[in-house]
Amino acid sequence: MLVQVDRNVCIGAAPCVAIAGDVFQLDDEGKAIIIGPANDEENVKLAAEACPVRAIFLYEDDKKQIYPPEKDQARPYEEAN
C-alpha cells in the first residue's frame, strides 16, 4: 500500500498519529508526515478514514486509489521528490 498526505489540506488534527503513530507524525508546522511504511494496512486505513479533512490518500501498489474513493475525491498518485 502506498500512502500520501496532502499537506495543503492537512489541519493537524492528528487522529492519524493517534491511530497509526508508527506511520504518521506531526512535523514542526503541525502537519502530518509519513515516517514509516504502512505495514499494518488495516490500521493505516482506519487512520485515513479518521482524518476530518480527508488529507490522507491510500493507493494500491499499482497506484490505483483506494481511499478516499475516487468518485468522492480523485487524486493521482505523485512520486516523491
Buried (B, 14 or more C-beta within 10 A) or exposed (E): BBBBBBEEBBEBBBBBBEBBBBBBBBEEEEBBBBEEEBEBEEBBBBBBBBBEEBBBBBBEEEEEBBBBEEEEEEBEBEEEE
